[in-house]
Amino acid sequence: MSREHDTGADTPRVLSRRNFLIFGGGAIAAVAAGGGAMAATAAPGARGKMPPGLVDRPNVRQLALSVTDGWAGMPRELPVIDPYFPDTLAPAPLDTYIFGFRDVTGLDRPIVQSQAGKAQISAPVIEATVGEEVWITLSNLGLLTRPDLVDSHTLHWHGFRNAIPYYDGVPETSISVPIGRDFTYVFRPEDAGTYMYHCHFEDVEHVTMGMTGIVFVRPAANSAWAYDDPDTEFDVEMPIMLTEFDLAGHWNDAHIQTSDWTSYKPDVWLMNGRAYPDTLAPSGVRDDITGDLVPQVGFEHLQYQPQTSKIRATGGQRVLLRIANLGFQEQTLAMPGIDLVSVGSDARWLTPDQRTVSDTLVIGAGESRDVIFVAPQWRPDGNNTYPLFNTDPTKYRGNLDGSDQWVGGQRTELEVEA
């Protein structure tokens, strides 16, 4: 079957249930935004740049994220799953409906608002250092494709041991942000390591729809160490977020259908929001004038998945992989022939007698691992790529003609450069 999209330019519009919701959704959202316990109010300075009112605060890392929906692209080689994939509502060259976070730090408010409907998977990587505060202003832009869904959103640091309950992001006990409002979350990292963040409002749906990201905290003593231990020194650093998508669930959310998440059955398995071979494509960038994400030429379907998973190093460099799993399945990754030394687990430093050395890593749902390896020396014969892949053969979909079994799964590679 063809993967081309019908733009519908010559098709008359009818008053379908979807169109009714789109036209009436603004009023629905306005009513619902005022409800909910502990709803956030507009942040001070809301008419200025994001984040508002924080520019003169010392020892504070200031960020701003927006929340919205949008569309993403899976590999062009994937087989069709009728009717779920590719989604006929998606604007070409995109094919899959998502929710997600966007980095809008430093952008004027009109530009921030223009990013509604332009979600990102996986979320922007957040860096911090022990001893500083992290202030993250979250702006809820609402959902353009589903304006009838008037959910608030939150920011929850998964595995964070020092959370102030008020800012923890669990909606029953802390702040949630209604549509059209902002709220600034405050975190005080005291322990180095790799964490995750996600929305905790309608947790299962929002996580599987793409609202996941990596946080890593550096030790104060040395930013080139993973922990307060010189044995964890590294030269190259690569965060890799593991998730998976049940494409039927994404189609259901776009087409105003109910999903039974107890029947969750993934179709693609992702690294940093991309499935192989897109995991190897170069990263995109943000245009700081328009606020839009800009893909590399030839990878336009990855506009809203800007993070590569390809690892690059020169021979002998120490490479730190910060791997986090915010999917719902346990995953096993292998890098044959290369010793992966586990130096951290769930943002806790591993003493030398606790560490494991293997070319295989098992990581459960909701877990994170920090592993270090030494890149092999560059070879003049040209054999300088080393795969990092999920060892479960059922977690790939293969391509249209059957010539590449790895398509649709968690596979990337290390490229050793001269």
N, C-alpha and C positions, 0 to 999 in steps of 0.2 A: 504494500500500500504506500501511496505517496505521503511524504511528510510536509507537503505544501499546505499553506493556510489560506482559507477563503476569507478575504477581508470583508465581504458582505456589503461592499460599497453601493451596489445597485439593488439591495434588498430593502423593501419598505420596513419601517419599524412598526412593531405592533405593541399593544399594551399588554405584554406578558407579565407574569408575576414578577420576573426579574426587573422589567422596566418600571413597574409600579413601585418596587422597593427602592430602585435607584432614584426615581423622582421624589419619592416620599421619605427617603432615608434621612435626609437632613433634619426634618422635623422630628422623626423618631429619635435620632441621636441626641438632639437638643434636649428632649424630655428626659431621656435615660441618663444623660451625663450628670445630672444633678443628684442621682440616687447612689446608693451604696455606702456602706459604713466606711468611715475614715477616708473619704475621697479627698484628693489633693486639690488645693486651690492654685491659681496662677502664681508663678514664682515672681519675686520682686524683680523689677527691671524687665518685665516680659516684652517690652516693645523694642529692646535693644538687640544686641547680638547674643548668640547662644554660646556658652552658658551665660545667663544674665547676672550681673552684679558680683562677679567673683574675681575680677581681674587683679585686685590688689592684695589678695590673701596670701601670706607667706606659707611656704612648705605645704602647699595644697596643689595636687594635680587636678586640673579642671577639664572636664569633658562634657559633651552634650550628645545625646542619642535621641533619635526619633523612632517612633513605632508606626508601622503602616502595613498594608498588604501590597501585592504586586505579582510579577511573573518572573520565572527563571527558565533556564534552558538546560535540558539534559543532553547527553551525547547524541550527535546526529546519526550515529550508527545503531541506535537502539531500535528493536522491533516495536511495531505498533501494538498497543493493548486497547482494543476497541471496547467501549467508547472513551476509556479513561485517558489514553495517552496516544498522540499529543492532544491536548485540550483544544477544541475548536474555538473556544472563546479567546485564546491567547493571541496577542499581537505578534506577528512574525518578527524576528526568528525565535521567539520564546514559546514555551509549550507547557509550563507547569505552574499552577497557582501556589503562592506562598504568603506567609507572614514573615516579618523580619525587622531587625534593628538597622539603623543607619547612623553613621558618624556625621553629625552636623555641627561639630565644634567650630566656633568662630564665624559661622554664617549669619547673615542678617535674617531677621525673622521672616520676611517675605520669601526669601530663598528657601528657608527651612520648610515653610508651608507648601512650597512648590514641589517638595519631595514626596508628598502624599501620593500613594499608589506606586512608589518606586522602592520596594522593600529589597533587602539584601540577605542572602545566605552565603556562608555562615556569617555571624555578626562580626563587627570590627573587633580586632584583638585589643585588649586593654592591658597596659603595662603599669606597674606601680613599684614602689620601693618601700621597704620596711622603714617605718618612722614618719612617713608622710601621710596626709589625709588624701583621700580620693573623693572628689565631689562630682557626681554625674547627674546632670540635669536631663530628665526623661520627658520628652514631649510626645503626647499621644495625638497623632495626626488623623486617626480614624482609618477605616477601610473603605476604599473607593468602589471595589467590586462588590463588596457585601456591606452596604451602609445599614442594613438591618441588624448587623452584629455590632452591638454598642458596648462591647466589653471594655472595661478598664484594663490597664496593663501595669505590670510591676517589673522591678529589677531585683533579681535574687542571685546572690553569689553562692553557688552550690559548693558545699564543703568548707565554707569560710567559718572559722572557729571564733571570730571576734565580732560577730555581727551585733549591732545595737538593734534590739527587736523592732523599734520604730522604723528602721530602715531595711529590715531583712527581706522585704518583698513578698512575704506570705500574706495574702490579702486578709485572712481572718484576724491577724494580729498586728498588721502594719499598714503602710500607706499603699493605696493603689491610685493610678492616675486616670481619670475619666477622659473621654475624647475632648480635645480642645484645651486641655490643661497641661501644665508643667509641674514637675516636682523635682527637687534636688536631693538625691540620696547621698549619704555620707558613709564612707568605709574607712577604717583605720587598720591597715595591714600590720600585723606584728609577727607573722610567720612567712618566710619565703616559700615558694613552691608554685605549682600549677593548679589553678582552680577553673571553674566554669561559671557562666552566668546564663540565666534564662528567665523568661516570664513565668511567674507562678500563678497567674490568673487563668483558669481553665487549663491547668498545667499540661495534661496529656495532649490536648489539641494544639496548644500554642507551641509546645516543644516540637512535636512532629511536623508542624507546619513551617518550622524553620527558625524559631526565635531562640537560638543557641549561640554561644560564643565562648572564647577562651580568655581567662584572666591569668597573667602570671606576675608574681611578686618577686622582686630581686632582693637579695640581702643588702643591707646598708654598707657592709664592709667592702664589697667589690662587686660591681655590676657585671663582671665577666665570670662570676661564679653562680651556679644554680642555687647553692645553699651556702651557709657560713662554713665552708670547708674547701680548702684549696684543691682537693681532689676532684671537685666538681667544676673546675675551670673549663671553659669552652671557648672556641674560636668562632663557631657558626651556630646559629640558633634557628630552629624551625618549629613553630606551633602547628599541630595537626588535630583538628576537631573531627571526630568520627560520629556520623549520624546515619540514618537511613530513612527512606521515604516509601510509604504506602501510597502509590499514585492514585488509587481509587479514592482514598480519603481526601487527597488534594482536589480531585475532580468534584467530589461531593461538596466540598466547601465552596468551590467556585459556582456550582450549579444549584445551590440552595437545596441540597439534599442532606439528610442526617447520616452521620457515620457512626457505626458501632465499633468503637476502638478496641473492644474485646476481640474483634475479628482481625486485628492488625496483622497484615502480611506484607512485608516490604518487597518492593520491586527493584529498587536501586539502593546502593550502599555508597556513602559519600565520604570524601575527605575534604575538609574546608568548603563544604557545600558543592563539591563537584564529584562526578563519577568518572572513572577511567573511560577513555583516554584524556578527557578534559582536565584531569588532575595534573597533567604535564604542561598545560598551556600557561603562558606567562600571566603575571598578575595585571589587573587593571588599575586605574588610578581615579582619584576624585578631582574634578575640575572645581577649583576653589572660587571661581567666578560664578558659575551657574549652579554649583552644588551637585551636578549630575556625576554619576559614575561613567567612566569612559573605558571601554574594553580595548585590548590590543587589536590591530587590524587582522581580520580573518577569524576572530573569535567573538563576533558581535552577540552570539547567543549566550555569552558568559558575562554580559554587562553587569548583572546583579549578583554575580558570584566572583568577586574580584581577587580572591586569594588563591594563589597557586599552592600546590603541594610538592612541587619538584624541589629536591634538595641539591644544592650545589656546594662543592668544597674542593680544595686542593689537597693533594696527597699529604698525609700526616696531620691534617687539622682535626681538632677534637670537635665533634658535632653533637649538640644537645637537641634531642627531640622532646618537645613538650606535647605529649599525646593525651587527649581527653576524650572520653566516650560519653556523649549525651544522647545516644540512641537508646533503644530498649532491648538490645541484644548484646550478649557477650561476643567479643571479637578476638581473633587470634591473628597477629601480624608476624610475618617472618621476613628476615633479611639474610638469606642464605650466605654463609661464609664470613659474616661480619659479627663480631662480638658486641652485643648490646649490653651495656652495664647499667643496671637499674640503680639510680642514686636517690630517687624520690618516689614515694607512693602516696597518692591522695594528699599532696602538699605537705608531706612529712619527710624529713631527711632520713635516709637509711644509713646506719652505721656500716662500716666495712664488713662486719660479720653478718649483716642482714641483706647485703646486696646479692643479686643474682647476675650471672654472666651467661648469655645464651643468644642464639640468633633468632629466637622466637619469643614473643611477648603476648601474654593473655591479659586482656583488660575488660572488666565487667562493665555493665551499664552503670553510669554515674561515677565511674572511677577515672583517675588520672595517673599518668606515669611520666617520670623524667628519666630518660635513658641517654647515655653518652657512648659514642663509638668513635674510633679513629678511622678517618677516611683512608682507603688504600692508596698506595702510590700510583701516580699516573702512568699508564702503559702506552708506549709508542705504537703498539699494534692496533690501537683504537678501541680496545675492549675496556671501556671506562664507565659503563653504566651498571648499576646494581639495583635490582628491584626490591621494593618494600611492598608487601602485598598480604591480603587476607588469605589464609590458607584453606578456607572453607569453599569448595568448588560450587556449592549451591548459592553462594552470595555474589554471583555474577550472572548477567543475562545473556551475554554473547551478542554478536552483531547480526545484521540482516542476512548476510550470506554465510554465516557460520565460520568465517576465517579467523576470527579473534574472540576466543572464549572469555577474555578478561573484561570485555565492555560492560559498563554499568556497575562496576564494583570498586572496592577500595584497593587500588593499586597505584603506586607512584614509583619513583626511582631516585637514586642518588647518581648524579653525574660528577665524576672527578675531572677537574679541569687542569690543564697544564700550568 
